[in-house]
């Protein structure tokens, strides 16, 4: 507590942000929200009658694991927290982040939100009607069981992976994440299983029209990389393939590649349910 949360802390707010990957103000807000919603994060007497760990200590333990990818027994030296308590804190923290913030930060944009996204992408990249960038990332699964390694391994990867498909807008808001497809699939296979496609087929996809080159389009589009086939996805008015984007000059074409970089800002982590919780926690916190 004296290092970061005392009235005269040992380390400055800059050190806090560097080590916790977020500002102290945001961290304390998360602690307050988790304490208000979950009894686990409230300080209570233990079996001996002594007060247990505070919400700040438990959240600090969880964030140390998330920020550095450490093992769960690493916090016993610094925080004096047992391995099991660290593991439990991590589990409750990740599920708490999803329950408390998921509906707000991992959702489909509203009509007003889409209009703002259109304006920003058009101003920044000259791409009218662009909802965001869509791409797939392989997360290495070092502890994959031997019997499953074949279906989770693709030739261009060094080992078993699980695929995360995400959609991000210009401000790096990742508002759609689909995780759990085996690593042997390509981007098109992942999209065919994705809830995004189901939304478009069922008519639940975000509707916000736009004009480009004097033409009216009822829906926006997601910018993708070269693996996606325009003719295949053209039925759903869903993707725009960077290299075949119509009526773009060379400068705008180059700019579209830079937009794809907006998506590549995430990290790594063990078993389907736990991995999904960790990944969604990363995405929401991001």
C-alpha positions as CSV (number, residue, x, y, z in Angstrom):
1,X,0.0,0.0,0.0
2,X,2.8,2.4,0.9
3,X,4.4,1.9,-2.6
4,X,1.5,3.3,-4.6
5,X,-1.6,4.2,-2.4
6,X,-0.2,6.1,0.5
7,X,-0.6,9.8,0.9
8,X,3.1,10.1,0.0
9,X,3.7,7.0,-2.1
10,X,7.1,5.6,-2.9
11,X,6.4,5.5,-6.6
12,X,4.8,8.2,-8.7
13,X,1.7,7.9,-10.9
14,X,4.0,7.5,-13.9
15,X,5.5,4.4,-12.4
16,X,2.1,3.1,-11.5
17,X,0.9,3.4,-15.1
18,X,4.0,1.7,-16.4
19,X,3.7,-1.3,-14.0
20,X,0.0,-1.7,-14.0
21,X,-0.7,-0.8,-17.6
22,X,-3.4,1.7,-16.6
23,X,-3.7,5.0,-14.6
24,X,-4.1,4.9,-10.8
25,X,-7.5,6.8,-11.2
26,X,-8.8,4.0,-13.5
27,X,-7.5,1.3,-11.2
28,X,-9.2,2.7,-8.1
29,X,-12.4,3.1,-10.1
30,X,-12.3,-0.6,-11.0
31,X,-11.6,-1.5,-7.4
32,X,-14.6,0.5,-6.2
33,X,-16.9,-1.0,-8.8
34,X,-15.8,-4.6,-8.0
35,X,-16.1,-4.0,-4.2
36,X,-19.6,-2.6,-4.8
37,X,-20.7,-5.6,-6.9
38,X,-18.9,-8.5,-5.5
39,X,-18.5,-9.7,-1.9
40,X,-15.2,-11.4,-2.7
41,X,-13.4,-8.1,-3.1
42,X,-14.6,-6.7,0.3
43,X,-12.2,-7.0,3.2
44,X,-13.6,-9.6,5.7
45,X,-12.2,-11.5,8.7
46,X,-10.6,-14.8,7.9
47,X,-10.9,-18.1,9.8
48,X,-8.6,-16.7,12.6
49,X,-10.7,-13.6,13.0
50,X,-8.0,-11.4,11.5
51,X,-8.9,-9.0,8.6
52,X,-8.1,-10.5,5.2
53,X,-6.9,-8.9,2.0
54,X,-8.4,-5.7,0.8
55,X,-9.9,-5.2,-2.7
56,X,-6.8,-3.2,-3.7
57,X,-4.5,-6.0,-2.8
58,X,-6.6,-8.6,-4.7
59,X,-6.9,-6.4,-7.8
60,X,-3.2,-5.6,-7.6
61,X,-2.4,-9.3,-7.5
62,X,-4.6,-10.0,-10.5
63,X,-3.2,-7.1,-12.6
64,X,0.3,-8.2,-11.9
65,X,-0.5,-11.5,-13.5
66,X,-2.3,-9.9,-16.4
67,X,0.3,-7.2,-17.1
68,X,3.4,-9.4,-17.0
69,X,2.1,-12.9,-17.6
70,X,3.7,-14.1,-14.4
71,X,2.9,-17.4,-12.7
72,X,0.4,-17.3,-9.8
73,X,3.0,-18.0,-7.1
74,X,5.0,-14.9,-7.9
75,X,3.0,-12.6,-5.6
76,X,3.7,-14.4,-2.4
77,X,7.0,-12.5,-2.0
78,X,5.8,-8.9,-2.7
79,X,2.1,-9.0,-1.8
80,X,2.3,-11.9,0.7
81,X,-0.6,-13.6,-1.0
82,X,-0.7,-17.4,-1.4
83,X,-0.8,-19.0,-4.8
84,X,-4.4,-20.1,-4.5
85,X,-5.6,-16.7,-3.4
86,X,-3.8,-15.2,-6.4
87,X,-5.4,-17.6,-8.7
88,X,-8.9,-17.0,-7.2
89,X,-8.3,-13.2,-7.4
90,X,-7.4,-13.4,-11.0
91,X,-10.5,-15.5,-11.8
92,X,-12.9,-13.2,-9.9
93,X,-11.2,-10.1,-11.3
94,X,-11.5,-11.2,-15.0
95,X,-15.1,-12.3,-14.6
96,X,-16.0,-9.1,-12.7
97,X,-14.5,-7.0,-15.5
98,X,-16.7,-8.8,-18.0
99,X,-19.9,-8.6,-15.9
100,X,-19.5,-5.0,-14.9
101,X,-18.1,-3.4,-18.0
102,X,-18.8,-5.9,-20.8
103,X,-22.2,-4.6,-21.8
104,X,-20.8,-1.1,-22.1
105,X,-17.4,-1.7,-23.8
106,X,-18.0,-4.9,-25.8
107,X,-21.2,-4.1,-27.7
108,X,-22.4,-3.2,-31.2
109,X,-22.3,0.6,-31.9
110,X,-25.5,2.5,-31.9
111,X,-26.7,4.5,-34.9
112,X,-25.3,7.7,-33.5
113,X,-22.1,5.9,-32.7
114,X,-21.8,4.7,-36.2
115,X,-22.2,8.2,-37.6
116,X,-19.3,9.4,-35.5
117,X,-17.2,6.4,-36.5
118,X,-18.0,7.1,-40.2
119,X,-16.9,10.8,-39.8
120,X,-13.6,9.9,-38.1
121,X,-12.6,7.2,-40.5
122,X,-13.5,9.4,-43.5
123,X,-11.6,12.3,-42.0
124,X,-8.5,10.3,-41.0
125,X,-8.3,7.8,-43.8
126,X,-10.6,9.0,-46.6
127,X,-12.7,5.9,-46.3
128,X,-16.5,6.7,-46.1
129,X,-18.8,4.1,-44.6
130,X,-16.0,2.2,-42.8
131,X,-17.2,0.7,-39.5
132,X,-13.8,-0.6,-38.4
133,X,-11.0,-3.0,-39.1
134,X,-11.5,-6.7,-38.8
135,X,-8.8,-9.3,-38.5
136,X,-7.8,-12.6,-36.8
137,X,-4.9,-13.1,-34.4
138,X,-3.3,-16.4,-33.3
139,X,-2.8,-16.8,-29.6
140,X,-0.2,-19.4,-28.8
141,X,-1.4,-22.3,-26.6
142,X,1.8,-23.8,-25.2
143,X,0.0,-26.1,-22.8
144,X,-2.3,-27.6,-25.5
145,X,-3.0,-31.3,-24.8
146,X,-1.0,-33.6,-27.1
147,X,-4.2,-35.1,-28.6
148,X,-5.4,-31.7,-29.7
149,X,-2.2,-30.3,-31.1
150,X,-2.9,-31.3,-34.7
151,X,-6.2,-29.5,-35.1
152,X,-4.8,-26.4,-33.4
153,X,-1.7,-26.1,-35.5
154,X,-1.4,-24.4,-38.9
155,X,1.7,-24.5,-41.2
156,X,2.6,-20.8,-40.8
157,X,2.5,-21.1,-37.0
158,X,5.2,-22.6,-34.8
159,X,2.8,-24.4,-32.5
160,X,-0.8,-24.8,-31.4
161,X,-2.9,-21.7,-31.4
162,X,-6.4,-20.4,-30.8
163,X,-7.8,-17.7,-33.0
164,X,-9.2,-14.4,-31.8
165,X,-11.3,-12.4,-34.3
166,X,-11.8,-8.8,-33.4
167,X,-13.2,-5.6,-34.8
168,X,-11.6,-2.3,-33.8
169,X,-12.3,1.3,-34.8
170,X,-9.8,4.1,-35.3
171,X,-9.6,4.9,-31.5
172,X,-8.7,1.2,-30.9
173,X,-12.0,0.5,-29.3
174,X,-12.4,-3.3,-29.7
175,X,-16.1,-3.6,-29.7
176,X,-16.4,-7.2,-31.1
177,X,-14.4,-10.2,-30.0
178,X,-14.9,-13.8,-31.0
179,X,-12.4,-16.3,-29.5
180,X,-12.0,-20.1,-29.5
181,X,-11.7,-21.3,-33.1
182,X,-9.0,-23.9,-33.6
183,X,-5.7,-22.6,-34.9
184,X,-5.8,-24.7,-38.1
185,X,-8.5,-22.4,-39.6
186,X,-8.0,-19.4,-41.8
187,X,-9.7,-16.1,-41.5
188,X,-12.6,-17.1,-43.8
189,X,-13.3,-20.2,-41.7
190,X,-13.4,-18.1,-38.6
191,X,-15.7,-15.6,-40.1
192,X,-18.2,-18.3,-41.2
193,X,-18.5,-19.3,-37.5
194,X,-18.5,-15.8,-36.2
195,X,-21.5,-14.1,-34.5
196,X,-20.8,-11.1,-36.9
197,X,-22.0,-13.1,-39.9
198,X,-25.1,-14.4,-37.9
199,X,-26.0,-10.8,-37.1
200,X,-25.9,-9.8,-40.8
201,X,-27.9,-12.9,-41.9
202,X,-30.5,-12.4,-39.3
203,X,-30.8,-8.6,-39.9
204,X,-29.5,-7.6,-36.5
205,X,-26.4,-5.9,-37.9
206,X,-25.9,-2.2,-37.3
207,X,-27.7,-0.2,-39.9
208,X,-26.3,3.2,-40.9
209,X,-26.3,4.2,-44.6
210,X,-23.6,6.3,-46.3
211,X,-22.8,7.8,-49.7
212,X,-19.6,7.2,-51.6
213,X,-18.9,8.5,-55.1
214,X,-22.5,9.6,-55.4
215,X,-23.8,6.1,-54.7
216,X,-26.0,5.1,-51.8
217,X,-25.1,2.1,-49.5
218,X,-27.5,0.9,-46.8
219,X,-24.7,-0.6,-44.6
220,X,-21.2,0.2,-43.7
221,X,-18.3,-2.2,-44.1
222,X,-15.3,-3.7,-42.3
223,X,-11.9,-3.2,-43.7
224,X,-10.0,-6.5,-44.0
225,X,-6.7,-7.8,-45.2
226,X,-5.8,-9.7,-48.3
227,X,-7.0,-13.2,-47.3
228,X,-10.7,-12.2,-47.7
229,X,-12.4,-12.7,-51.1
230,X,-14.6,-9.8,-52.2
231,X,-16.9,-11.8,-54.4
232,X,-17.5,-14.3,-51.6
233,X,-18.4,-11.7,-49.0
234,X,-20.0,-9.3,-51.4
235,X,-23.5,-10.9,-50.9
236,X,-23.5,-9.6,-47.3
237,X,-22.0,-6.1,-48.2
238,X,-19.7,-6.9,-45.3
239,X,-16.0,-6.6,-46.2
240,X,-14.0,-4.4,-48.4
241,X,-10.7,-6.0,-49.6
242,X,-7.9,-3.5,-49.3
243,X,-6.3,-4.1,-52.6
244,X,-9.5,-4.1,-54.6
245,X,-11.1,-1.1,-53.0
246,X,-12.8,0.7,-55.8
247,X,-12.0,4.3,-56.9
248,X,-9.2,4.9,-54.5
249,X,-6.1,6.8,-55.4
250,X,-2.7,5.4,-54.3
251,X,-2.5,7.6,-51.2
252,X,-5.8,6.4,-49.9
253,X,-4.8,2.8,-50.7
254,X,-1.7,3.1,-48.6
255,X,-3.7,4.7,-45.8
256,X,-6.1,1.8,-45.7
257,X,-3.2,-0.5,-44.8
258,X,-2.3,1.7,-41.9
259,X,-5.9,1.4,-40.6
260,X,-5.4,-2.3,-40.3
261,X,-2.7,-1.6,-37.7
262,X,-5.4,-0.3,-35.4
263,X,-6.3,-3.9,-34.6
264,X,-3.0,-5.4,-33.7
265,X,-2.8,-4.3,-30.0
266,X,-3.3,-7.3,-27.8
267,X,-1.4,-10.0,-25.8
268,X,-1.4,-13.7,-24.6
269,X,-2.7,-16.5,-22.1
270,X,-4.9,-21.5,-20.2
271,X,-8.2,-23.9,-20.9
272,X,-11.1,-22.8,-23.0
273,X,-13.4,-21.2,-20.5
274,X,-10.5,-19.6,-18.5
275,X,-8.8,-18.5,-21.7
276,X,-12.0,-16.9,-23.0
277,X,-12.5,-15.0,-19.7
278,X,-8.9,-13.8,-19.8
279,X,-9.1,-12.7,-23.4
280,X,-12.4,-10.8,-23.0
281,X,-11.0,-9.2,-19.9
282,X,-8.0,-8.0,-21.9
283,X,-10.2,-6.7,-24.7
284,X,-12.5,-4.8,-22.3
285,X,-9.7,-3.3,-20.3
286,X,-7.9,-2.3,-23.5
